[in-house]
Amino acid sequence: MKKYLLFFTFILSFVQAQNKLISGKIMIDGDEELINLEKINILNSNSDVKTTANSDGIFSIKVNLNDELSFIGGGIEQRTLKITEAIFNKGFINIHLTVEVIELNEAKVFTLNKDMLKNIGKEKSFQEKMNDEMGIVTHNFKAKLNLKETETSVRRTIGQVGGLSAIGLFKTITGAHKKIKPLPKIQKSKQDQIDDLKRFYTENYFVEDLKIPKGKVTEFIDYCFTKYNFGKLLNENNYDEILNTIEEQAPKYLTKLKSEE
């Protein structure tokens, strides 16, 4: 019985040793300002563990070697990434996602006729003909002409590119590209940034993986933040360097705690 228990303990320890928290940054290739990065889900298909990115596209998730991560979200093409040995050892990845494209079977470009009624395929009613003779154009008729002009603009765009992204279609109809401007980033205090790092890497990571005492996690992050200029690294989105520093300094910090006892 003891042999089986020891064997089970060994197997469990081996599996846990393979499990690692990695971090990453999501980058959208084109029109990033219109994609809500916080709505992108990251799913570990092997363990069913999932998480979401923050507003900067940064995420953190536990993986094993050869696990597959799926990136799913509205307006983007789904992507699957296999955790290779290089990614597993590095502990940080940059993942590029592309905007979802709507492929149409057929796209035709129509030349506008001088007679706008022919563009909407409608004959004038007797009343409309009378209105024309009297120089009156009804609101209902104007609305239909405006709708057709928008439809023609969309078709012309589709014909030029052979397809249209969901965001491109939205821009064509609404003119959103003229209205949307990126918002300036709000400068956070040092304590807010420390709290963000603690939430991002999770308290469990500091306690279980790095062996930092639960009551000392904030102090440890503050120690690294001050000594290694984490504020600058955060502004540069250099989470790879932050993670490396945290893992290098954890043993030194633990030694420092023991010497103070």
N, C-alpha and C positions, 0 to 999 in steps of 0.2 A: 504493500500500500504506500509506504514511504517513497519507494522508487517511482511509482506513478505520480505522486504528488510533486516530487522533485523535477520529474520530466515535464509535467504540466507547467510548473513555475518557470522552468528554463524556456519553454516555447513561448509563454506569455511575455517574458522579459525580452525575448528576441523580436517578437512582433512589435512591442512597444518601442524598441530601439530603432526600428525601421520607420516609425511614425515621426513626421517632422512638420513643424509649422513653417510654411513659406509665405512670402509676400509678393505682390506684383502691382504693376501699374497698367491700366487699360488706356489705350490711345485709339481714338477714332480717326481713320484716314478720310478727312474731308468732312466739313459741316459739323465739327465737334460741338459747336455752341448750341446746336439744336437737339442733341442727344442727352437725355438725363442719365448721367453715369450712375446715379444712386439707384436706378431701376434695373441695372444689369445684374443678373444672377449668375453666380459661379457655383457649379455643382460638381462634386467629386462623384463620378458615375460608379466608382468601385465601392465607396463607403456610404454613399448617399448624404454625406456631409455637404452643407451648402452655406453660402454667405453672399453678401452684396458688397459692391464697391461704395466708396464714399464719393463726395462731390468732385474730388480730384481724380477719381478713377483708381484709387488705391484700395487694395483688398488683402486679406490674410486668411489662409485656410490650411488645415492639416492634410498632409498627403503621405502616401507611401511610394516607393520607387515603382514606376510603370503604371501608376494610376492615371486615369484620364479625366481632365477637367473640361466641362462644357460651359461655354459663355453664351447666355441667352438673354435677350432683351428686345423691347419694342424698337423697331426702326433699324436694327442691325442684323447682319447675317450671322446665324449661329456658327460657332467655331469650337472645335474640339482640340485639346492640346494634351499630348502624352508627357508625363513627367519622366524625362530621361535622367540618367545618372548625373549629367552635367548640371541640369536644372536643380535636381535634388541637392547636390552638393553646394551649389551657389546660394540657394535659398531665396532668390529674387528673380522675377521675370518681368519683361516688358512684353505685353500682348497687344498686337495690332488687330483691330476689328474694322470691318468695312460697313458702310451704310447699305441697307437692304435695297435691292433694285427690283422694280416691278417690270417683268418682261412681257411685252404685248405681242400677240401672234402677228398682228398686221398693223402698220401705221401708215396712214395716207396723208399727204399734204394737199389741201384744197386751195385753189386760187380763188380769192374773193371776187365775186361778181359785182359789177357796178350797181346792179339792182340788189340791195341787201335782202330783199324778200326771198330771192332764189338761194341765198346762203342758208336760210333756215327752212327751206323747202315748204313754204306756205304761200298760198294765194291770198291776196287781199279780199276781205269781205266787202260787201256792197257799202256798208257803213264806213269802212276804212278808205275805200276809194272816194267816197264823198268827203271824208275828212281831208284827204290829200288835195282835192280840188279846192277846198276851202282854206288850205294851209294849216290844218290842225293835225297834230300827231299825238295819239293817245299814250298815256303812261304805260299801259299794258304792252303796247306795241314796242315802245322804247326798251322796255325791260327784256323782251325777247331778242331784240337786236344786240343788246349788251351781252346777254348770255351767249349768243352765237359768237361774238367777237372773242370772248374768253375761251370758248371751246376751240376756236381756230388757232389761238395762241398756243394752247396746250398741244394740239396736234402738230403744229409747226415745230415746237420744241422736241417732241417725241421723234418726229421724222428726221431731225438733225442728228440726234444722238443714238437712234436705234433702240432706245429704252429710256426709262425715266425712273429715278429713285423716288421713294415715297416723299422724301424731303424736297426734292426738286419739284415734284408735282405740287406740293403745298406752296412752295415759293412762287411758282408760275401763276397759280390762281390768286394767291393773296398778296403777292409782292412782299412777303415777309423779309426777304433779304435786304429790303430797304429800311426795315424798321428795327430789326434785332441787332443790338450791340452788346458785346460781352460786358458783364458787370465787373467793376473793380473788386479785387480781393480785399476782404476785411482783415486788417492786421490783428492777430490774436496775441493775448498776453502770454508770458512764459508759462504760467500755471495752466492756462487753457491748452497750450501745446503739449505740456507734460501729460495732462489728463487725456488728450486725444491719443497720444502714443500708448498710454496704458490701455485704453479701450481698443485701439487698433490691434495691438499684439496680444491682447487679452491677459488678464491677471493669471489665468491658468498657465499660460506659457512661461511667465516669469517664475511662478512658484514651482510648477511640475518639471519644466524643462531646464530652467537655469538655476533652480534650487534657492532662489531669493526668498527669504522669509516674507510671509504675506504682509506683515505690517511694515516692511521695509521697501516694498516695490516702488512707491512714489519717490522715496528718498534716493533709491538707486537710479531711477530715471533722471532725477534732478542732478545727481552726481555726474552722470554721463552728459546730460544736457549742457551743464556749465563748462565742464572740462573739455568737451569735444565739439563745442559750437553747433549743437543740434538745430538751433534756430536757423542758421545759414543753410544747413543740409535740408531742412524742411522746405525752405523757400525754393531750393533747387530741385525739390522732389527726389532727393538722393536717398531713397529708403534702403537701397542696397548697402550703402556705407553705414547708415544708422544701425541696421541689423548686424553687420559685421562687428561694429564697435560694441554693441550691447553684449554680443556673445563672447567677445574677447575680454571685456571688462568684468563680466559676472564673476569669474573665479577670483580675480584680484579684489573685487569688492567683498566677497565672502571672507577672504583672508584678512582683509582690513577689519571686518566685523569681529572675527575671532580674536584679533590682537587687542581689541578694545574691551573685551569681556573681563 
